[in-house]
Amino acid sequence: MLFSASHAHLPWISVAPGAPYFVDDTGAPWTPIGQNDAISWPELNGLFRRRDVASVEGHLRWLKASGVTCLRLMLEYAHVRHRYFERPAGRYVPSMVQFWDDLFGLCERIGLRLLLTPVDTFWTWLHWRWHPWNQANGGPLRSPSEILTCPATRQLIKARLGFAVGRWGGSGALFAWDLWNEIHPAQAGDSTDNFDEFIHDLSRHVRELEMALYGRAHPQTVSVFGPELTWKPQMAMHEPIFRHPDLDFATIHIYGSGAIDNPRDTVKPAVMFGQIVRESLAEIVDGRPFLDTEHGPIHSFKDKKKTLPEPFDDEYFRHIAWAHLASGGAGGGMRWPNRHPHVLTPGMRRAQRAMTDFLPQLDWTLFKRVNLNAQIAAQGFHAFGCGDAHQALIWLLRRDTLAPDGRLRTDVAPAAAPIRVPGLRNGDYRVTGWNTAQGCVEGEHLVRAQDGAIEFMPDPIVADRAFAIRPA
């Protein structure tokens, strides 16, 4: 095998002490920049049965060079029938175990990390007739509507997680556990009554195993299909998602209806994204990190069978990423490709590189940010921002220059408007402008905060610009 936990060398990731971001063992900041991938999608498919390990290694090295730090994957991707992790139930498929051995080994060597979730609940539900946990196939479960409540299935879930902990849990290539992908009332007979207990049981099982084996534990979260939080307000989902005491960070899948899941322009999706991040941060009471771990044009791709034009999709992707980061999320969010072929474009990789290159402009290990979207105004721009008493991050997006194809025009006169950023202690600050498309500094200002705020006039902006504000 290519992976051996005894030779693991990547530092582990943990939540930063006192800040809603992440650090590694050395105390250095670490930010999840990446997207969703799958074991049967084009870029990783060559690793299955070791059919083309070299191409997968080359791809992963290209991701690293593109600023990617993290991939979110499902241990089993049930879209196709030859990628089940167990067959029959309880017996782990050797070729799948080898796949993960090899992927962890490659990620260790290259310096990438994985956000791992044990079950692909979406395709498990849709392709239930073939799943090994189905009673018809020798498994214990009558229906996926009982997957959260069936005791025998619970043991299979915990055994799968336990196997993964024992085999790969000693690796720093494991960023965190998404203990359950898109937890949903339909998985528990249209009820949320056992959500807290289900999460607690899985969390304790994984944490106790890791502590016993390694003396420490990886961060944990549980994801939800974000629109369900508003579609089913009578269901008690906010507490387990945003405030469960066993979880280390909060995540939702931001598939906002209309603007995000079926975009007509590249501005409204960013505005909706910023609003959802702001609302999500308001649900968190203990300062844990928050990040989106799935987003994208799911309705236009899956239901309308439409792949967005690449230039449009590149800008849509970049705008969403900066709305997420500037509003207080950790990283730029994690796109589900929703393209044909099912991969991110080179333009999206350039956007990831540009964001990764920006990150050193702020000290994320000490950034106790609050969302400032509603407190910042700049005439002619949508404003996104977060800050604390010492630092701030602002992103401005033109609101008045949409082209007929839904993208922002680049042939217009640059515009500027004064910006006021509240919450900063009095003193001198350096404001660094950042070109989010080119990934480079675009103007600097020295300004003084007085009466708890700074005001400055940026250099004129054609389409968008980010600003890092730190003490001078």
N, C-alpha and C positions, 0 to 999 in steps of 0.2 A: 504494500500500500504506500501511497505518497504521504500520508499523514501519520504522525505519531505524537500523542499528547506529551510524551516525555521530552520531545524536542521542540515543544511550543515555545515561541520567543516573543510574540507580540504582547505588549502591555495590555492588561485588562482595562475595560472602560467602566466608569462609575459616574453617578451623578455628582456634580461639583458641590463641595460643601458650601451651603449658603447661597448658591446661585442656580437658576433654572436651566442649566446647560450641562455639558458632560466634560469629564477630564479622563486622562489615562493614569496609569500607576505612577508616573513620574510627576503628576500634577499639571502636565501640559494640557491645554484645551483640546478637545476633540469634538468635531461637529459632523453629524450625519448628512453627507451630501451623496445622493444616489437615487435609486429608483427600485421598483419591483422588477424581479426577473423570475424565471421559472425553469425547471430542470428539463423541460421539453421544448423550450423556445430556441430559436436559431443559434443564439450566441453561446449557450451552454450545452446544447444538445450533443455536441461531439464528445463530451465527457462520459456520457452513458455508454457502458461497456467498453470504455476507453477507446472509442472509435477514432477520435481525433483530439488527443490531449493537447497537442502542440497549438492547435488553433484556439482552444479555450484559454490556454496560458497566454497566448499573444493578445487575445481580447482583454483578459483581466489586466494585463500590463498596460494596455492602451487606456483602460478605464482609470487606472491609477494615475497615468500621465495626464488624464483629462480632469483631474481634481476629484474624482469619485472616491469616497471613503467607505461607503456602505451599500450593500445590496439587501433588499428584503426578499426572502424566499420562503416557500412552503416546503416542509419536509416531504410531503406527498402532494403532487399536483394531479388531481383526479380528472383533468380534462381528457387525458388519453388513458387507455386501460392497461398499458404496459409501464406505468410509473407508480403503481401502488407500492407503498412502503411495506405493507404486510400482505401476504398471500400464501395460505389462508390467514384469517384473523389471528394475530398473536405470533406469527412466524415472519421474521423480517427477511425481505428478499435480498439475497447476496449482492446482486448487481446494483441495487439501490444503496446498500451500505457502502459498497465500493465507491459509488459515485460521490457520496458525501465524504468519505475518507479522502478522496482525491481533491475535492473542492476545498475542504478545510486545509489540506496541505498546501495547495496553490495559494490560497488567501494568506496563510501564514507567511509564506516566502515573499509574496508580493506586497503585503501590507494592507490588504482590504479586510473589511469586517462584514459580518452577516447578522441581520435581524431575522431570527428564525421563528417560524410558527408551525405547529405540528400537523395541522389539518387544513386542507383547502375546503372550507365549508361550502363555498358556492357550487363548485363542480361536484362535490360529494352529494349535495342535494339534487342537482339536476341529473346526475348519472347514478342515482342510487341503485338502480336495478343491477348494476355490475359491481358494486362496491363489496369488498370482502367482509365488512362489518354487517352487511345485510343478512338476515336470517336465511333468506333464500340461497345464499352462497356459503352457508355454514357459520355465519357470524351470530352475535347475540341480539342484534337490534332489529325490531320490527319496522321502524320508520325513523327517518332522520328527524322527525318532529319530537323524538324522545332522546335525542343524542345527549342532551344535558342532564337528563333525569334517570337514564337507565344505569343501574349500578354496575352491571357487567361491562358496559361500554366505558364507564368511568375508569374501570381498572385497565382496559386496553389503552385509554388515553394516557393514564399515569405511567403505564409500563412503557409506552412509546417515548414519553418524555424522559423517563428514567434511563432508557437505553441511550438516548441522545446525550443526556448528562454524563453518563459513564464513558461514552466513546469520544465525544467532542467537547464536553463541558470544561475541560481543562485548558482550552485554547483561548488565547486572546483574540483570535479571529472571530469569536462569537461576541458580538456587541451586546445583544440582549435577547430575551425571550418575549415574543408576542404569544402569551400562553394560549390564547384562543383568537382565531381570526373571525372578525365580524360576528361577535356574540349577538344573538337575536332571539326575541320571544318565541318565534316559530320553532326554534330548536328545543323549546321546553313546553310544548303544548300551549303556545300563545300566552306565556306567563314569564314574568321576570322574578318570580318569588325566590328562585334558587340561585340567582346570579351571584349574590355575595358569597354564598356557601361554595358554589362551584369554583369561583375564582380563588377563594381561600384554600380550598383543598388542593388545587393544582399548584398554587404559589408555594404553599408550605412544603408540598412533596418535592418540588424542584429545589427550593432553597435549602431544605434540610439535607438532601442528597449532595448538593454542591458543597455545603459547609463540611459535611463529613468527608468528602473526597478531596477537596481542595482548600478548605479553610476560608473560603470566601464565596460570594455568589454574584452572578451576573444580574444586571438590572432586568426588571420585569414590567410588562404592560399587558393590556387586553384591548383589542381594537373593536370598533363598531362602524357599521355603515352610517355615516354621519346624518344623512337626511332622516333616518329613523328617529332621531332625537326630537325632530319637529313634527314628523308625520304621526308619531304615537306619543303625544305629550302625557297621556294617561299612564303610560308605562314608566316605571321607576328605573330609568337607565342612566341618568346623569350621575347618581351617587357611585355606582360601581365603576363607571368609566373614568370619572374625573377625580374621585376622592377615596377610592378603596384603599384602606390602610396597608394592604399587603403589596400594592403596586408602587413602582418607583417613578414612573413617568406616565403621562396621559397621552393617548393618541386617538384620533378618529380618522375616518376616510372621508375627505371633503369632496363629495360629489354633489355640489349645490345644483339644484334643479334649474335648468334653463341656461343661465350665464356660464356655468362651469361645465355641465355635462353635455351641453349642445351649444357651443359658443358661436356667436355671430360677429363678435369683434374681440379684440385682445385687451380691452380696458375693463369692461364690465366684469369679466371673470376675476380680475385682480381685486376690484372693489369688493365683490362678494367674498372673496377669499379673506381679505383683511377683516371684514365684518365677522366672519365665522371664527377666525383666530381670536379676535377681541372677545367675542362671546364665550369662547372656550376658556380663555384665560380667566374670565370672571367666575367660572365654575370651580376653579382650583383655589383652595384655601391654604395650602401648605407650601407653596412655592416650588412644586415639582415641575420639571420640564414638560413642555407640550410640543408635539409635532404631528403633522399630517403624515400618514404612512400609505395612503393611496389617494390619488386624484387623477383627473383626466377627462377627456371627452367621451365618456362611456356611452351616453345615449346616442350621440351622433355615430359612433363606431359600431356599437353592438346592435342597436335597434334600427338605425337608419342605414347601416352598412356603408358608411362614408368615412374615408380617411381624409383628415384635414389636409389642405395644401401645405407643403412643407414650410414655406416661408411664414405663412400664417401661424402654423403650429409652433414653430420655433419662438415666435414672439409671444404667443399665448403662454408657452412653457416658461419663458424667462420672466414675464410679468407676474405670473402666479408665484414663482420661486421668491422673487423679491418682496411681494406682498406678504408672504409667509414669514420670511426672515425679519423684515422691518417691523412687522406687527408684533413680534415677540416670540415666534416659533423658533425651535432649534433647527437650523438648516433651512433648506429650500423646499421641503416637502418631497414626497416620493411618488413620482408619476407611475401609473399603470400605463404601459405604452399606448394601447388602443390605436395602433397603427397597423398597416399591412405593408411590409412584414412587421411582426410584433417586436420592434426594437426602437430605441430612441435614435433620433437623427444626429448627424454630425453637428448641426447647429445647437442642439440641446446639450451636447457634450461641451461645446465651447462656452455655453452659458454656465455650466457647472464649473468649468475651469475658472471663469471670471469670478464667480462667487467664492470659490475656495481661495483665490488670490486676495480677495477683499478681507477675509476673516481676520488676518493679523492686525487690521486697523483698530480692533477693539480688544479689550481684555475680557474674554468671556468667562473666565474663572471667577471674576468679581462682579459681574454685570447683573445686579439685582433689578432687572428691568420691570417697568410697568408699561402697559400699552398706552400710547399717546395719540392714536389715530384721530380721536375726537378733539384733541387739544391743540392740534397743529393745523394751521390754515395757510395756504399760499394761493393767491388768486390765479385762476386758470389751470390749477393742478389738483389732482387727487393726492392727498398727503397720507402717508403711512409712517408710523414711528413708534419707538419704544425707548425708554431711558430710565436712569436712576439719578442720584445726586452727583455722579461723577462722569457719566458717559451717556451718549445717545446715538441712535441710528435712525436716520430719516431717509425716506425714499419718496421722490416726487414723480408723478406721472401726468403728462399732459392730458387735459380733458377736452380739448377743443380742436383737435387736428386729425380726426379719423379720416382715412382714405376710403373710397368705395369698397375696397376688399376687406375692410374691418381692421386693418393695421394702422398704426400711427404713421403719419406722413413724415418724411425726412427732408422734404424740399420746402419747408416753411421757415419763416424767420424765427430765430431763437427768442425765447421769452424768459423773463425773470420776474420774481415777486418776492417781497421781503418775507422771511421766515422767522417765526418766534417759537423757541423751544423752551417749555417750562420745566421746572423741577431740578435744575442744576444749581449747585452751590455757587456762590459768588467767587469769581476768579477768572483767570485767563484760559482760553480753550483754543485748540486747533481744530478747524473744520476742514475735513478732507473730502472733496468731491470724488465720485467714482463712476466711471463709465461702465455700466453693467453689460453692455454689448461687447466692448473691446477688452474689458478687464484691466483698466489702467486708471491712474490718478488723473483727475480732470479739475484742477484748480484747488487751491488751499487758501484759507482765511484764518487770521488770528482775531478772535473776538473776546469780549469780556462779558461775563455773566453778572448782571446786577438785578437785585430784587428777585432772585431765584429763577432767572430766565436769561437766555441769550437771544439776540436778534441779529440777523445778518442778511445781506443781499447776495445771493449766489450769482456766479457767472451765468449768462443766458443759456437756456436749455432747449434743445430741439425736440426731444421726445421724453426722456426720463433721466434721472440721475439719483444716485444714492449719496448719503453724507455720513461720515463717521465723525463723531464729536468726542474729543478726549482732552483732558487737561494739557495745556501747553507747558 
